[in-house]
């Protein structure tokens, strides 16, 4: 069984599934918190348009979970705010 | 018998944010008949009008006209065929610039607008329209370009613009992420930025609070006239009797003027803007390359590109600017998008690692001499135009609204209105 790591748990997926599809299939509904009010966000449009499902994948923030194919051993992390830890100075 | 202007009770709900009961208020103080220009007396006396002024267009200019006209006590109806800010207002960056203007009528209008924007923001709340007095930084990559910028800035200073010339070191103090090796530039502290859709919506809302009726989904289809004077406007939702009609249809102001039988030359000039993912603050001012000024003033029909970069309060960075005359063609141009991105990375190398989230485009309303078309139409008393602001409509909107209001009420204009007069295109009698 192929799987990736989401925060502190393993998420199994079928080859060809996107990160978001695998998350939903594992009953994970939220993987981002908004910039101002820290409200939970997950899959919304599911077709790459709304940018609601942003998530940190292998260290890169603002990846659309609904478009990125899941890969074995991938590191997926909840995105807080804009996903950048410190101001990009 | 003078028919008092009445706020029309259409049964529609007041716009969001309107205090309870506001729609039921009587019309704000109507200008006494005695203050109308003498030649209008008969028209004023004969017609039972629904409003003094019907403004066609719910973009930033229409909203500003409604804001100032309602503040002057005129009763106002705004017709917007789609939604507020659905056209060019919602397709730009929200720039309020004096830096990109050569001395002359447009710069005078921009300087007045900078004052008025601050008054508008004070009334509406600066945060509610995201007004940022951030200043503009013009970058000169080479010594030649710096010399040209220096000459331009000297003429601007004589016209009342505040400019601080910068060397390469100063540039990097203001914008630490700029590419190394740039010759210098200039800082324009009066340049500002606003969230244009919110600004248009809030100004229209403020007009509504003062009694204006903002009708969405209603388009003007023609004028009603009597004895060669405007007596109303025909709409997709019936006829509206009024004393004045303002064409604030932006890029579609040319088409509308034809529909009204009083044609003015306003045509679209397309531009693309890239939007990055939201970032921590990285670009602090409105930053653009010195060749942008030349492109803005150019009359070339071909593609012109210069780098214009700024961040928004939402954390995104907006990357422009392209200019081309291709009619209302909405096709995405990948080569232009690619070139905009490359130019931006040339100026801010750090952007190479930043993702573009979306691309949008809009159509600037340009007139043959690049000046807005603002003022009464000599061919048809009662009709005024307020369009053709090209890429500067957000910045120039308040001074336009003020001027239109002064022209309607017969108050001496704050600005010299002559350069903006629609008759400059050699208007002929219809």
Interface residues (C-beta under 8 A of the other chain):
Chain A: X35 X51 X61 X62 X82 X84 X86 X87 X88 X89
Chain B: X176 X277 X278 X279 X280 X281 X282 X315 X350 X355 X357
